[in-house]
Amino acid sequence: EMEMEFQHLLEQQEAAKNHLEEAWGENNDLKMRCIQLQKEMEELREDNRLESQLNSKVKDQRDKIGDTVKGQQSEIEMLKDRNDELQREMDELKNELLHTLDVASIYQKTHEIIKNDS
């Protein structure tokens, strides 16, 4: 009976040993997977960092472009206003010139009438 109990204990020990070896193997596999996941996580962190930098640069460029466009729009409005002002001045000068030509024409006709009457 002791021999059967001893045999049973040996079988249990062998089963425990096999179970332990499987557990060690699984543990090693999990360690390797963990190391792989840590590497992937570091790569993703680096990708996120680079993406964040790029997003920041893109935002800065958009802001600069927006500021440039606003400045150009402001300059266009100023140029339009100046153009309108110059157009009004040209119209005034044209009217003055026409008036001067009318006066000169009247003066010339009056001068000719006086000359012919003399």
NORKAVEN-V622267 format. One record per residue. N is the residue number from 0. RES is the residue in three letters. OMEGA is omega in radians with two decimals (NA if undefined). Layout:
BEGIN
n:N res:RES omega:OMEGA
n:N res:RES omega:OMEGA
END
This chain:
BEGIN
n:0 res:GLU omega:3.10
n:1 res:MET omega:3.13
n:2 res:GLU omega:3.10
n:3 res:MET omega:3.11
n:4 res:GLU omega:3.11
n:5 res:PHE omega:3.11
n:6 res:GLN omega:3.13
n:7 res:HIS omega:3.11
n:8 res:LEU omega:3.09
n:9 res:LEU omega:3.12
n:10 res:GLU omega:3.10
n:11 res:GLN omega:3.13
n:12 res:GLN omega:3.13
n:13 res:GLU omega:3.12
n:14 res:ALA omega:3.13
n:15 res:ALA omega:3.12
n:16 res:LYS omega:3.11
n:17 res:ASN omega:3.12
n:18 res:HIS omega:3.13
n:19 res:LEU omega:3.12
n:20 res:GLU omega:3.09
n:21 res:GLU omega:3.14
n:22 res:ALA omega:3.10
n:23 res:TRP omega:3.11
n:24 res:GLY omega:3.12
n:25 res:GLU omega:3.11
n:26 res:ASN omega:3.11
n:27 res:ASN omega:3.10
n:28 res:ASP omega:3.14
n:29 res:LEU omega:3.08
n:30 res:LYS omega:-3.14
n:31 res:MET omega:3.13
n:32 res:ARG omega:3.12
n:33 res:CYS omega:3.12
n:34 res:ILE omega:3.12
n:35 res:GLN omega:3.14
n:36 res:LEU omega:3.09
n:37 res:GLN omega:3.09
n:38 res:LYS omega:3.13
n:39 res:GLU omega:3.13
n:40 res:MET omega:3.09
n:41 res:GLU omega:3.10
n:42 res:GLU omega:3.12
n:43 res:LEU omega:3.08
n:44 res:ARG omega:3.12
n:45 res:GLU omega:3.08
n:46 res:ASP omega:3.12
n:47 res:ASN omega:3.13
n:48 res:ARG omega:3.14
n:49 res:LEU omega:3.12
n:50 res:GLU omega:3.11
n:51 res:SER omega:3.09
n:52 res:GLN omega:3.14
n:53 res:LEU omega:3.12
n:54 res:ASN omega:3.12
n:55 res:SER omega:3.12
n:56 res:LYS omega:3.12
n:57 res:VAL omega:3.13
n:58 res:LYS omega:3.11
n:59 res:ASP omega:3.13
n:60 res:GLN omega:3.11
n:61 res:ARG omega:3.12
n:62 res:ASP omega:3.12
n:63 res:LYS omega:3.13
n:64 res:ILE omega:3.11
n:65 res:GLY omega:3.11
n:66 res:ASP omega:3.13
n:67 res:THR omega:3.14
n:68 res:VAL omega:3.12
n:69 res:LYS omega:3.12
n:70 res:GLY omega:3.13
n:71 res:GLN omega:3.11
n:72 res:GLN omega:3.11
n:73 res:SER omega:3.13
n:74 res:GLU omega:3.11
n:75 res:ILE omega:3.12
n:76 res:GLU omega:3.11
n:77 res:MET omega:-3.14
n:78 res:LEU omega:3.08
n:79 res:LYS omega:3.12
n:80 res:ASP omega:3.13
n:81 res:ARG omega:3.10
n:82 res:ASN omega:3.10
n:83 res:ASP omega:3.13
n:84 res:GLU omega:3.13
n:85 res:LEU omega:3.10
n:86 res:GLN omega:3.10
n:87 res:ARG omega:3.11
n:88 res:GLU omega:3.12
n:89 res:MET omega:3.11
n:90 res:ASP omega:3.11
n:91 res:GLU omega:3.13
n:92 res:LEU omega:3.11
n:93 res:LYS omega:3.12
n:94 res:ASN omega:3.09
n:95 res:GLU omega:3.13
n:96 res:LEU omega:3.10
n:97 res:LEU omega:3.10
n:98 res:HIS omega:3.13
n:99 res:THR omega:3.11
n:100 res:LEU omega:3.09
n:101 res:ASP omega:3.13
n:102 res:VAL omega:-3.14
n:103 res:ALA omega:3.13
n:104 res:SER omega:3.10
n:105 res:ILE omega:3.14
n:106 res:TYR omega:-3.12
n:107 res:GLN omega:3.14
n:108 res:LYS omega:3.11
n:109 res:THR omega:3.14
n:110 res:HIS omega:3.12
n:111 res:GLU omega:3.13
n:112 res:ILE omega:-3.14
n:113 res:ILE omega:-3.13
n:114 res:LYS omega:-3.13
n:115 res:ASN omega:3.13
n:116 res:ASP omega:-3.05
n:117 res:SER omega:NA
END
